[in-house]
Amino acid sequence: MGRFILGLAGISLSVVILWASLVQFADMLTEYTSPTDPEALFLSQMTLAVSPDNPRARLLAARLYYSSLDTNSEKSALHELEQAVKASPNDYRIMLELARALEQSGNSEAAKAAFQSAISLAPEYSIPHWQYGNYLIRAGETDEAINQLRLAAKYNGNIREASLVAAWPLLGERPDLAAQLLPAQSDSFASLALFFARQKLGKEALRFWNMLLPEEKKKFDYHGKTSLEALYKGQQYDSALEFAVQTGASTTSRLNAVTNPGFELPLPDQDIVYFDWQIRRGGRDVEVSLSRENPHSGTKALKIQFRGFKEQLIGQIAQLVAVTPGKRWRLKYWMRSSGLKGFAMPMLQIVEPGTSKLIAAGAPIVDSEMPWRQFELEFTMPEDSQGFVIMLGREACTEDCVISGNLWLDDLELEQV
């Protein structure tokens, strides 16, 4: 009899262990199963069969209802979410799912209460504040929405820029108020610099970037270089230039000046060049290089060698120069030629960044053998333009556009008139 009882107890224990293992296994499967998984419905039903109060199974069931086309799916999904919350009342993630479902069903008050409950369960987690803040934006409760976005940014640095983007229109696009959204610390300053750069607010971007110590700027190198890229693309060239200098992208460039005007420094060889000479290499019909043969001054000049070049535009050399808007400028430069022949001869041009619209053009080089000669051209920058492009162009041509021979450029000088 004793052996029978011991055997029965052993069997019972084995059943309990097996059942517990089955419940645990089913729970694990439902946690990592997507509603789009073909086996999702089976797993949800199986888990609920062995563990009716399993919150993850309830959550999966709710998501399945939402993905179905059943007219009663929303009501069924809400029921499953409410059951999931009852089964796991301290899980803020499930509470947030319920809050979003309630909002979607049009029950705003219940949704608001559910969002607040999620925050009370995880007051120092960013996601509840972030989702509640976005709910409040949709509900038109601006002041509290800003407060929730501020808390979301406080608890998670990765969400700071998203909080700034969401709050920006609510703050009337005021930089002073946007700055108050984040805690006064280095990673916030880096985030603000990048955010303002993307809003084309160069001065504000620089202001917060310069709140960082030199070693902090190295740490947030991504923010600095991405701010440079955003400002450059946004044609905020004066601020972009300062970022280029500070991040090492163009250390010798200065406002209202041509970079490497005498070609004594090496030409950039990287793919992206901001405020230095952009050289388009390759092709057999034209070659651009630094030359030591008879420079105008110093030890080098830029040499352009044409070998039957036929293209309408030259564009092998160009440089974007950041300048003070609304001023009149004079560009002086020296050129010489040797064996230069052809039609539609080359010249130096000033064009608008982005559009290549002609602002001014120097005299075309028509002499086959020309010793060093100084040229100059004058132009006025619009009030809304912070830069121009120096480029090598040519006269217009329709038929025989072949050029051959050599051309040199040296000693460019920009001065305000």
VEXFI-248242 format. One record per residue: x, y, z of N, C-alpha, C in turn. Coordinates in pm, whole numbers, padded with zeros to 5 digits, always signed. Each point is the difference from the previous one (the first is absolute). Layout:
% VEXFI-248242
XYZXYZXYZ
...
% end
This chain:
% VEXFI-248242
+00083-00121+00000-00083+00121+00000+00086+00125+00000
+00105-00003+00083+00090+00116+00008+00067+00026-00132
+00041-00113-00067+00064+00019-00129-00096+00060-00102
-00127-00041+00010-00102+00053-00092-00016+00151+00019
-00006+00038+00127-00017+00144+00031+00121+00078-00049
+00121-00055+00025+00121+00068-00046+00003+00009-00152
-00044-00107-00065-00004+00001-00147-00097+00102-00052
-00119+00006+00066-00101+00098-00041+00051+00142+00020
+00070+00022+00111+00055+00133+00029+00104+00037-00106
+00081-00099-00038+00102+00027-00102-00063+00036-00132
-00107-00074-00036-00069+00030-00126-00061+00140+00005
-00061+00033+00115-00063+00133+00016+00104+00110-00013
+00117-00022+00062+00106+00100-00008+00048+00016-00144
+00011-00112-00069+00043+00005-00140-00099+00076-00085
-00130-00024+00026-00105+00071-00074+00008+00149+00027
+00019+00035+00128+00009+00142+00036+00119+00066-00069
+00116-00069+00003+00121+00054-00064-00021+00014-00151
-00064-00104-00061-00026+00004-00143-00095+00114-00035
-00103+00014+00084-00098+00108-00024+00065+00138+00013
+00082+00015+00103+00069+00128+00020+00094+00030-00116
+00067-00105-00048+00090+00018-00114-00077+00039-00125
-00118-00063-00018-00083+00031-00116-00048+00144+00006
-00042+00042+00119-00047+00139+00018+00114+00097-00029
+00118-00029+00054+00116+00088-00019+00039+00005-00147
-00001-00114-00067+00035-00006-00141-00100+00079-00085
-00128-00019+00029-00103+00073-00073+00011+00150+00023
+00032+00038+00123+00017+00142+00034+00114+00059-00080
+00110-00073-00010+00117+00049-00073-00033+00016-00148
-00073-00098-00056-00033+00008-00141-00089+00120-00032
-00098+00025+00084-00091+00112-00026+00071+00135+00014
+00101+00005+00088+00073+00126+00020+00073+00043-00126
+00051-00097-00076+00083+00032-00116-00071-00028-00132
-00131-00016+00004-00075-00029-00122-00068+00126-00051
+00017+00029-00128-00064+00115-00063-00142-00038-00044
-00094+00096+00001-00136-00030-00048-00003-00045-00146
+00105+00035-00076+00004-00040-00141+00051-00142-00019
+00049-00060+00107+00050-00138-00008-00117-00094-00029
+00013-00090-00096-00110-00093-00034-00045-00085+00120
+00089-00024+00097-00033-00083+00116-00048+00083+00119
-00016+00132-00018-00032+00086+00113-00133-00037+00065
-00102-00024-00080-00132-00032+00055+00005-00131+00079
+00065-00101-00056+00011-00129+00069+00075+00016+00133
+00110+00073+00000+00079+00019+00122-00080+00075+00106
-00074+00101-00044-00081+00076+00096-00107-00089+00063
-00069-00077-00082-00106-00088+00051+00057-00110+00089
+00115-00056-00039+00062-00105+00078+00041+00053+00137
+00062+00119+00002+00047+00056+00126-00118+00031+00092
-00107+00057-00055-00117+00031+00081-00068-00127+00051
+00012-00110-00076-00059-00126+00043+00070-00054+00124
+00133+00015+00005+00076-00052+00114+00019+00105+00109
-00017+00129-00038+00021+00108+00097-00093+00117-00034
-00126-00007+00040-00100+00101-00040+00035+00142+00042
+00080+00014+00105+00034+00134+00049+00136+00048-00051
+00052-00064-00102+00131+00040-00053-00012+00135-00071
+00067+00105+00050-00015+00134-00059+00057+00010-00141
+00108-00074-00026+00059+00010-00134-00091-00064-00104
-00064-00109+00037-00094-00064-00092-00119+00092-00027
-00048+00067+00105-00109+00097-00017+00043+00114-00093
+00124+00045+00020+00053+00109-00082+00011-00042-00146
+00049-00122-00022+00010-00051-00137-00138-00015-00062
-00095-00046+00077-00137-00014-00050-00057+00135-00041
+00026+00102+00082-00048+00135-00032+00060+00049-00131
+00129-00022-00018+00065+00043-00124-00054-00076-00121
-00035-00125+00021-00059-00078-00108-00138+00055-00038
-00076+00038+00098-00131+00058-00029+00014+00129-00080
+00099+00083+00037+00019+00126-00071+00043-00022-00144
+00070-00110-00026+00046-00027-00136-00105-00071-00085
-00112-00038+00062-00105-00071-00075-00097+00101-00060
-00087-00048-00087-00100+00084-00066-00137-00015+00064
-00008-00069+00111-00127-00021+00070-00054+00133+00050
-00130+00024-00019-00061+00127+00043+00001+00013+00152
+00006-00111+00070+00002+00005+00147+00142-00010+00057
+00099+00013-00088+00137-00022+00044+00046+00103+00103
-00040+00126-00016+00045+00104+00093-00053-00027+00141
-00127-00037+00009-00059-00031+00130+00068-00122+00062
+00027-00101-00081+00066-00122+00050+00143+00030+00044
+00068+00085-00076+00137+00036+00034+00005+00075+00134
-00090+00093+00018-00007+00073+00126-00024-00094+00118
-00088-00097-00021-00027-00096+00107+00126-00077+00036
+00074-00045-00101+00123-00074+00026+00103+00086+00073
+00008+00127-00039+00096+00089+00066-00039+00025+00145
-00128+00016+00025-00047+00019+00139+00032-00123+00084
-00016-00119-00061+00033-00123+00072+00151-00012+00023
+00077+00048-00096+00146-00002+00015+00043+00091+00114
-00063+00116+00011+00032+00094+00109-00038-00060+00135
-00113-00069+00005-00041-00066+00125+00100-00108+00039
+00050-00072-00100+00094-00108+00028+00138+00052+00039
+00035+00118-00050+00131+00058+00030-00015+00151+00022
-00057+00038+00114-00034+00141+00023+00120+00092+00016
+00119-00055+00020+00118+00085+00023+00089+00010-00123
-00047-00047-00114+00079+00006-00123-00041+00125-00078
+00088+00102-00001-00035+00127-00065-00015-00016-00151
+00070-00099-00058-00008-00019-00145-00140-00043-00044
-00060-00090+00077-00135-00045-00033-00099+00114+00024
+00025+00079+00105-00086+00114+00027+00005+00101-00115
+00117+00019-00057+00013+00092-00114-00076-00054-00121
+00005-00129-00022-00076-00059-00111-00150+00024+00019
-00045-00015+00124-00142+00026+00029-00033+00146-00023
+00090+00091+00042-00024+00142-00017-00015+00037-00148
+00088-00053-00082-00008+00031-00143-00126-00057-00062
-00038-00121+00046-00123-00062-00053-00123+00080+00041
+00000+00049+00122-00114+00081+00046-00010+00130-00078
+00114+00062-00027-00003+00122-00081-00052-00029-00140
+00045-00111-00057-00043-00037-00134-00150-00027-00005
-00055-00050+00110-00144-00029+00004-00083+00125+00027
+00067+00113+00029-00072+00125+00025-00028+00028+00145
+00047-00085+00090-00024+00018+00144+00119+00080+00058
-00001+00131-00023+00114+00085+00036+00027+00004+00149
-00105+00009+00080+00020+00010+00145+00064-00126+00057
-00051-00115-00046+00059-00126+00046+00143-00015-00050
+00025+00046-00122+00136-00006-00055+00094+00085+00084
-00043+00120+00034+00083+00090+00080+00032-00062+00135
-00100-00061+00061+00021-00065+00131+00098-00116-00013
-00010-00076-00109+00091-00113-00021+00143+00048-00023
+00019+00109-00076+00134+00057-00018+00058+00044+00135
-00081+00064+00080+00046+00045+00131+00035-00118+00091
-00077-00108-00013+00031-00120+00079+00134-00059-00042
+00026-00002-00130+00128-00051-00050+00116+00082+00055
-00018+00131+00006+00105+00088+00054+00021-00029+00148
-00108-00021+00074+00014-00029+00143+00072-00133+00024
-00010-00093-00096+00068-00129+00012+00149+00012-00033
+00034+00095-00087+00141+00016-00042+00031+00148-00013
+00003+00072+00111+00014+00147-00006+00132+00048-00057
+00104-00081+00005+00130+00043-00050+00038-00070-00131
-00099-00054-00069+00020-00057-00133-00050+00103-00102
+00072+00013-00109-00033+00106-00096-00123-00032-00085
-00020-00127-00037-00105-00036-00096-00140+00041+00047
-00038-00026+00127-00133+00045+00042-00019+00151-00014
+00102+00077+00039-00010+00146-00014-00008+00039-00147
+00079-00066-00082+00001+00031-00144-00136-00028-00062
-00057-00116+00028-00129-00034-00061-00112+00086+00055
+00005+00029+00129-00103+00087+00059+00012+00141-00057
+00123+00047-00016+00020+00133-00059-00058+00010-00139
+00021-00103-00081-00055+00001-00136-00152-00009+00002
-00054-00077+00097-00146-00005+00014-00054+00141+00033
+00067+00070+00090-00044+00133+00040+00009+00100-00116
+00099-00018-00087+00008+00085-00119-00123-00021-00086
-00037-00125-00020-00119-00029-00081-00127+00049+00068
+00003+00001+00133-00118+00046+00076-00004+00151+00015
+00107+00069-00044+00003+00146+00008+00040+00056+00136
+00053-00085+00088+00043+00047+00133+00148+00033-00005
+00030+00117-00053+00137+00038-00035+00094+00006+00119
-00039+00070+00106+00091+00023+00113+00045-00131+00062
-00094-00089+00028+00037-00127+00061+00074-00090-00098
-00031+00013-00129+00073-00076-00101+00148+00037+00002
+00029+00129+00008+00139+00046+00006+00068-00054+00125
-00071+00000+00110+00057-00051+00125+00034-00149-00012
-00088-00077-00061+00025-00143-00015+00116-00027-00096
+00010+00079-00106+00112-00015-00093+00131+00038+00068
-00005+00098+00089+00119+00038+00076+00046-00116+00089
-00096-00066+00064+00035-00115+00085+00052-00117-00083
-00058-00021-00118+00048-00107-00088+00146+00025-00038
+00031+00126-00032+00138+00035-00036+00094-00012+00119
-00050+00028+00117+00082-00007+00121+00046-00143+00027
-00088-00095-00019+00030-00138+00039+00063-00084-00111
+00008+00054-00121+00059-00078-00109+00061+00095-00103
+00134+00001-00005+00068+00087-00094-00031-00031-00146
-00033-00125-00029-00028-00038-00138-00130+00057-00053
-00084+00049+00089-00130+00049-00043-00005+00153-00002
+00114+00062+00031+00001+00146+00015-00034+00074-00129
+00062-00041-00109-00029+00071-00125-00144-00023-00044
-00052-00121+00021-00141-00026-00034-00092+00087+00084
+00036+00021+00127-00080+00087+00087+00004+00144-00050
+00118+00044-00044+00012+00135-00055-00085+00017-00125
+00004-00100-00087-00079+00007-00124-00148+00007+00031
-00046-00082+00095-00142-00003+00034-00044+00131+00066
+00086+00056+00083-00038+00120+00076+00021+00130-00077
+00083-00002-00104+00039+00122-00071-00120+00086-00044
-00101-00056-00069-00114+00085-00038-00081+00047+00120
-00004-00080+00106-00076+00040+00119+00067+00117+00071
+00131+00012-00019+00077+00107+00064+00009+00124-00088
-00077+00001-00106+00004+00115-00089+00132+00013-00074
+00072-00112-00011+00131-00003-00066+00095+00103+00062
-00006+00010+00131+00087+00092+00073+00119-00077+00058
+00122+00035-00042+00119-00072+00049+00018+00008+00151
-00036+00111+00062+00019+00013+00146-00087-00099+00075
-00123-00020-00048-00090-00096+00066+00043-00143-00030
+00047-00024-00122+00045-00135-00035+00119-00041+00087
+00087+00095+00030+00117-00031+00084-00041-00040+00140
-00113+00052+00047-00047-00033+00135-00058-00141+00008
-00019-00063-00116-00058-00134-00002+00099-00105+00050
+00130+00029-00013+00102-00097+00034+00079+00043+00123
+00054-00095+00075+00084+00035+00115+00129+00067-00046
+00053+00090+00083+00120+00075-00035+00124-00086+00021
+00033-00082-00100+00116-00087+00008+00055-00022-00141
+00119-00058-00008+00072-00002-00127-00076-00072-00112
-00058-00115+00027-00068-00071-00107-00124+00076-00049
-00060+00078+00089-00112+00085-00041+00048+00111-00093
+00115+00060+00032+00054+00107-00085+00029-00054-00140
+00055-00122-00006+00030-00061-00131-00130-00026-00077
-00102-00049+00070-00129-00027-00065-00064+00130-00049
+00008+00105+00080-00057+00129-00040+00074+00058-00121
+00131-00014-00001+00078+00049-00114-00046-00068-00129
-00014-00131+00005-00042-00075-00119-00143+00034-00038
-00088+00012+00099-00140+00033-00029-00011+00136-00069
+00067+00100+00055-00008+00134-00059+00066+00005-00138
+00106-00080-00018+00062-00006-00133-00100-00052-00102
-00079-00100+00039-00099-00056-00092-00116+00096-00023
-00018+00095+00090-00102+00104-00019+00055+00122-00074
+00125-00009-00047+00069+00110-00070+00018+00122+00089
+00020-00024+00128+00027+00107+00096+00147-00011+00041
+00086+00049-00088+00143-00018+00019+00057+00064+00125
-00043+00122+00029+00054+00068+00119-00037-00073+00128
-00123-00050+00006-00042-00076+00119+00077-00132+00008
+00020-00064-00113+00075-00126-00001+00142+00022+00052
+00063+00108-00045+00135+00031+00045+00004+00036+00147
-00103+00071+00044-00003+00044+00141+00004-00120+00093
-00079-00100-00029-00003-00118+00088+00121-00090-00023
+00049-00007-00122+00121-00078-00025+00118+00057+00078
+00007+00131+00007+00112+00063+00069-00015-00001+00152
-00109-00054+00051-00012-00023+00143+00077-00125+00043
+00041-00080-00099+00074-00122+00028+00149+00030+00017
+00065-00073+00089+00144+00009+00015+00067-00071-00118
+00127+00031-00029+00068-00064-00115-00006-00152+00003
+00019-00060+00118-00005-00146+00006-00142-00052-00021
-00100+00081+00038-00139-00039-00022-00035+00007-00149
+00055+00097-00070-00023+00009-00144+00054-00122-00072
+00112-00052+00047+00054-00123-00059-00094-00117+00028
-00055-00004+00120-00092-00107+00037-00126+00003-00087
-00049+00122-00028-00122+00015-00079+00034+00039-00144
+00104-00063-00054+00046+00029-00135-00110-00023-00103
-00082-00104+00021-00110-00027-00094-00095+00119-00007
-00035+00057+00115-00092+00114+00002+00061+00119-00074
+00131+00023+00022+00065+00112-00067+00003-00016-00150
+00039-00117-00048+00011-00022-00144-00137-00006-00067
-00098-00055+00071-00136-00004-00057-00061+00140-00002
+00033+00082+00100-00045+00140+00000+00062+00074-00118
+00128-00023-00025+00067+00059-00115-00072-00038-00129
-00029-00127-00017-00066-00046-00122-00138+00064-00016
-00076+00008+00111-00134+00058-00006+00005+00148-00036
+00092+00074+00062+00011+00143-00028+00050+00025-00143
+00092-00084-00045+00052+00015-00137-00111-00023-00101
-00077-00107+00020-00111-00028-00092-00108+00108+00009
-00016+00058+00118-00097+00107+00019+00051+00136-00041
+00121+00005-00059+00063+00122-00049+00020+00104+00111
+00023-00049+00120+00038+00087+00112+00152-00005+00011
+00065+00064-00096+00142-00024-00019+00089+00062+00106
-00040+00114+00057+00086+00061+00101+00013-00089+00123
-00112-00057+00044+00004-00091+00115+00061-00135-00038
-00032-00048-00120+00058-00127-00046+00152+00010-00005
+00051+00116-00039+00145+00019-00007+00063-00016+00137
-00062+00056+00104+00054-00012+00135-00001-00145+00047
-00106-00072-00031-00004-00143+00033+00109-00075-00077
+00023+00038-00126+00102-00067-00081+00138+00018+00062
+00026+00121+00048+00130+00027+00062+00014-00078+00130
-00105+00001+00083+00008-00063+00131+00003-00153-00007
-00065-00055-00100-00002-00148-00011+00115-00054-00083
+00082+00088-00055+00114-00045-00079-00032-00028-00145
-00122+00031-00045-00037-00026-00138+00066+00098-00096
+00029+00120+00048+00065+00101-00084+00069+00100+00092
+00115-00038+00051+00064+00078+00108+00059+00132-00046
+00031+00015-00129+00065+00123-00046-00099+00100-00061
-00127-00034-00005-00100+00088-00061-00038+00113+00094
-00031+00117-00058-00040+00117+00077-00114+00071-00072
-00079+00073+00077-00109+00078-00058+00057+00113-00087
-00062+00027-00113+00038+00107-00092+00140-00019-00057
+00039-00124-00023+00132-00027-00054-00001-00129-00081
+00086-00005-00101+00019-00121-00079+00094-00093+00076
-00035-00127+00009+00086-00099+00065+00110-00044-00094
+00122-00010+00052+00116-00044-00078+00008+00078-00131
+00005+00135+00008-00007+00083-00122+00123-00012-00090
+00115-00036+00058+00122-00013-00080+00038-00143-00029
-00085-00095+00038+00019-00143-00028+00131-00054+00059
+00042+00056+00112+00120-00050+00066-00030-00123+00085
-00126-00017+00039-00040-00117+00078-00047-00112-00093
+00003-00124+00046-00049-00111-00084-00149+00018-00033
-00040-00051-00114-00141+00001-00038-00073-00110+00075
-00123+00024+00046-00075-00104+00073-00022-00122-00087
+00007-00116+00063-00025-00124-00075-00120-00078+00053
-00073+00059+00098-00117-00069+00053-00121+00023-00091
-00102-00085+00017-00118+00008-00085-00082+00126+00027
-00010+00041+00128-00081+00116+00035+00093+00114+00039
-00009+00111-00071+00080+00118+00028-00096+00116+00023
+00023+00077+00105-00092+00108+00033+00048+00137-00048
+00108+00052+00056+00044+00136-00033+00144+00000-00052
+00032-00096-00081+00132-00011-00060-00019-00032-00148
+00109-00017-00070-00009-00029-00143-00057-00140-00024
-00106-00005-00079-00060-00126-00040+00053-00033-00140
+00073-00109-00006+00063-00040-00125-00068-00125-00054
-00052+00011-00120-00062-00116-00065+00107-00070-00082
+00048-00110+00052+00109-00072-00065-00054-00107-00095
+00087-00048-00083-00040-00106-00093-00029+00055-00137
+00003-00084-00098-00023+00041-00138+00131+00025-00072
+00002-00035-00125+00123+00013-00078+00013+00136-00067
-00111+00076-00009+00005+00124-00076+00031+00123+00084
+00013-00014+00130+00040+00113+00084+00064-00055+00127
+00106+00067+00046+00069-00041+00122+00031+00124+00083
-00032-00009+00130+00024+00111+00093+00106-00045+00101
+00102+00083+00021+00107-00037+00092+00070+00125+00052
+00079-00019+00105+00087+00107+00049+00129-00003-00080
+00044+00118-00040+00118+00007-00086+00105+00092+00062
+00125-00042-00011+00112+00082+00048+00069+00076-00114
-00051-00015-00120+00064+00068-00113-00050+00145-00011
+00088+00090+00035-00025+00142-00015-00130+00048+00067
-00015-00019+00132-00119+00055+00068+00009+00153+00004
-00112+00064+00019+00003+00146+00010+00073+00044+00124
-00024-00068+00113+00073+00026+00124+00006-00131+00078
+00083-00003+00101+00012-00122+00079+00066-00110-00080
-00043-00123+00028+00063-00116-00065-00094-00077-00092
-00129+00031+00002-00095-00078-00079-00108+00088-00060
-00063-00051-00104-00119+00058-00060-00090-00117-00042
-00124+00030-00032-00091-00105-00048+00008-00008-00151
+00022-00119-00052+00013-00021-00144-00120-00081-00050
-00059+00048-00109-00109-00071-00067+00048-00034-00141
+00013-00125-00030+00048-00046-00130-00115-00058-00080
-00032+00066-00114-00110-00044-00087+00057-00086-00112
-00066-00115-00023+00042-00090-00108-00121-00032-00088
-00043+00101-00074-00118-00020-00084-00129+00000+00080
-00008+00086+00101-00118+00007+00087-00118+00056-00079
-00118-00065+00012-00116+00038-00082-00124+00038+00080
-00002-00020+00129-00123+00022+00077-00040+00147+00004
-00130+00023+00009-00052+00136+00004+00046+00071+00128
-00003-00073+00112+00044+00056+00127+00132-00064+00039
+00086+00079+00061+00127-00055+00046-00017-00055+00141
-00012+00086+00099-00035-00043+00136+00099-00093+00065
+00122-00012-00057+00098-00089+00062+00053+00057+00132
-00004+00130+00014+00043+00063+00125-00109+00096+00048
-00023+00000+00131-00100+00090+00057+00027+00014+00149
-00042+00113+00055+00009+00020+00145-00116+00087+00046
-00066-00046+00108-00105+00082+00060+00064+00091+00105
-00026+00128-00012+00056+00100+00091-00113+00059+00084
+00013-00005+00132-00100+00058+00090+00031+00148+00019
-00103+00084-00019+00020+00145+00010-00114+00066+00076
+00024+00124+00040-00104+00082+00062-00102+00038-00107
-00129-00022+00023-00101+00030-00103-00011+00150-00029
-00051+00032-00118-00033+00136-00036+00118+00092-00026
+00121-00052-00010+00118+00083-00022+00045-00012-00146
+00076+00102-00042+00059-00005-00134+00144-00046+00012
+00040-00093-00091+00130-00063+00010+00078+00013-00130
+00131-00001+00014+00090-00004-00115+00091-00122+00015
+00002-00084-00103+00088-00117-00001+00112+00025-00100
+00123-00003+00050+00118+00013-00086+00066-00138-00014
+00056-00027-00116+00066-00129-00021+00096+00011-00118
+00097-00091-00004+00101-00001-00105-00013-00129-00082
+00015+00017-00135-00006-00116-00089+00108+00013-00107
+00044-00114-00052+00088-00003-00117-00036-00122-00084
+00043+00001-00126-00033-00111-00091+00120-00036-00085
-00006-00123-00053+00104-00048-00090-00061-00103-00094
+00009+00029-00130-00055-00092-00100-00151-00013+00008
-00067+00100+00051-00146-00007+00019-00069+00031-00132
-00079-00092-00050-00068+00016-00127-00142-00054+00011
-00088+00056-00084-00135-00053-00003-00105+00109-00012
-00124-00038+00022-00112+00091-00004-00070-00003+00136
-00076+00106+00029-00069+00010+00131+00104-00015+00110
+00081+00103+00017+00118-00009+00084-00034+00008+00150
+00092-00051+00084-00026-00006+00145+00007+00137+00067
-00069+00010+00110-00004+00122+00081-00037-00037+00142
+00029+00089+00093-00042-00019+00138-00139+00059+00018
-00086-00070+00072-00138+00044+00019-00037-00001+00148
-00096+00084+00033-00062+00001+00133-00144-00042-00018
-00042-00108+00068-00136-00050-00016-00065-00020+00137
-00132-00009-00003-00076-00025+00123+00018-00145+00044
+00014-00026+00130+00006-00139+00048-00133-00071-00027
+00009-00123-00038-00122-00079-00020-00059+00013-00138
-00014+00122-00050-00065+00022-00130+00099+00018-00113
+00124+00042+00032+00103+00033-00100-00042+00116-00089
-00094+00082+00047-00039+00120-00074+00116+00098-00001
+00030+00054-00117+00116+00088-00015-00020+00133+00071
+00096+00037+00084+00001+00130+00067+00094+00096-00072
+00118-00048-00035+00098+00082-00071+00097-00093-00072
+00065+00054-00105+00095-00079-00077+00120+00086-00037
+00118-00057+00011+00121+00070-00040+00020-00008-00151
+00103+00067-00046+00030-00001-00143+00047-00139-00043
-00046-00047-00117+00048-00130-00049+00148+00007-00040
+00070-00110+00017+00141-00007-00035+00010-00040-00146
+00029+00098-00086-00001-00024-00144+00141-00010-00058
+00101+00042+00077+00137-00003-00051+00060-00138+00017
+00056-00051-00107+00062-00132+00007+00121+00000+00092
+00082+00104-00010+00118+00012+00085-00013+00130+00079
-00041-00013+00125-00022+00119+00082+00084-00009+00127
+00089+00096+00025+00072+00001+00127-00095+00034+00114
+00050-00009+00121-00087+00029+00114-00066+00137-00015
-00133+00002+00015-00076+00124-00011-00107+00000+00109
-00018+00115+00062-00101+00010+00105-00135+00038-00060
-00103-00068+00050-00138+00030-00038-00077+00035+00128
-00112+00064-00018-00087+00025+00116-00144+00012-00046
-00089-00029+00091-00143+00017-00029-00070+00043+00129
-00104+00080-00017-00075+00053+00114-00144-00049-00006
-00058-00019+00119-00138-00047+00008-00056+00034+00138
-00130+00006+00009-00070+00029+00126-00080-00122+00043
+00016-00038+00126-00074-00115+00052-00138+00043+00049
-00104-00078-00027-00134+00029+00053-00001-00001+00153
-00098+00065+00058-00010+00007+00147-00028-00136+00063
-00057-00091-00077-00036-00131+00056+00098-00110-00041
+00117+00038-00051+00096-00100-00045+00130+00012+00079
+00047-00113+00052+00118-00002+00084+00123-00060-00069
-00009-00020-00131+00116-00060-00065-00014-00003-00150
+00112-00020-00066+00002-00016-00145+00103-00107-00035
-00004-00045-00126+00092-00103-00048+00090+00059-00108
+00131-00015+00021+00097+00030-00106+00017-00128-00081
-00013+00010-00131+00018-00120-00082+00060+00037-00135
+00062-00096-00063+00053+00019-00134-00109-00035-00099
-00039+00101-00080-00103-00021-00102+00056+00027-00137
-00089+00020-00096+00044+00030-00136-00108+00078-00072
+00036+00059-00113-00097+00070-00082-00102-00101-00056
-00116+00052-00034-00103-00087-00058+00041-00044-00139
-00034-00123-00034+00029-00052-00134-00109-00097-00041
-00017-00016-00130-00104-00090-00050+00057-00115-00081
+00117+00019-00062+00052-00105-00087+00139-00045+00044
+00102+00057-00059+00137-00045+00025+00051+00060+00131
-00008-00076+00111+00037+00051+00132+00133-00056+00050
+00082-00050-00089+00124-00065+00042+00101+00103+00049
+00061-00030+00116+00109+00081+00054+00119-00091+00024
+00119+00052-00031+00122-00072+00033+00102+00102+00050
+00100-00048+00071+00102+00089+00052-00004+00009+00152
+00078+00093+00054+00019+00011+00144-00042+00137+00053
-00055-00003+00122-00043+00122+00067+00043-00009+00146
+00049+00113+00054+00041+00003+00140-00079+00107+00075
-00028-00026+00128-00072+00094+00088+00078+00014+00129
+00011+00124+00051+00076+00021+00122-00046+00128+00071
+00028+00008+00127-00012+00122+00083-00136+00070-00013
-00103-00067+00046-00132+00062+00005-00010+00086+00124
-00066+00113-00013-00014+00092+00114-00140+00060-00002
-00072-00012+00110-00135+00055+00012+00002+00121+00092
-00057+00110-00045-00005+00120+00083-00136+00066-00011
-00043+00063+00109-00127+00071-00001+00019+00137-00064
-00093+00035-00087+00009+00129-00070-00065+00109+00084
% end
